[in-house]
Amino acid sequence: MKIVLTIISLMLIIGCSPIKEPRLAFGKKCVIEADQVIWSHVWVYDKTDGLKANIEDCKQIAPK
């Protein structure tokens, strides 16, 4: 049941996005914006622009 709800939720997120050709990417990736490292395991991005987040930027996260 959780899997079905997760799939439906992801479809709604993609369907409601203002992106013309949305795509999903899974896996931990990071992007650096204005001296901050932003990370996520799920990315919604435009197919024509491509995904700007990558694994190499995750190395910039300060260790705890």
N, C-alpha and C positions, 0 to 999 in steps of 0.2 A: 504494500500500500504506500509506503514511503517513497518508493521508486516512482510510482505513478504520479504522486503529488509533486515530486521534484521535477519530473519531465514536463508536467503541465505548467508548473511555475516558470520554468525556463522558457517555454514557448510563449507565455504571456509577457515575460520580460523582453524577449526579442521582438515580439509583435508590437509592443508599445514603444519601442525605442525610435528616436527621430532619425536613425541611421537608415539610409536608403537600401543598402545591401549588407545587413548585419550578419556577423559570423561569431561563433563562440570558440574560445580557446581554453583548454583546461591545463592545469599544472601551475606550480608556483613560478610567477614571473614578476619582474620589478621594472619600474620606470622612474627616472630621476626628473623631478620637476621643482625648480626653484629651491635648491638645497635640501630637498626632502626626497626620500626614497619611498615610493608608493608601491605596495605589493598586494597581490591577490592570487587566488587559486582559480578563479573564473573570470575571464575577460570577454567583454562584448566589444567588437570593433567593426569598422567599415572595411569591406572586402577590397575596395579600390585604394584606400589609404594604407592598408596593412596594419599589422600589430606592432606598435612601437615598443612594447614591453619585451624584455628578454631575461634570460637566466643570469647573464654576466653582470647586470646591474644589481642583482641581489647581493653581490659580494660587498657592496657599499654599506650594507646595514651594519650598524655598530653592534658588536657583541655585548651580551648582558653581563 
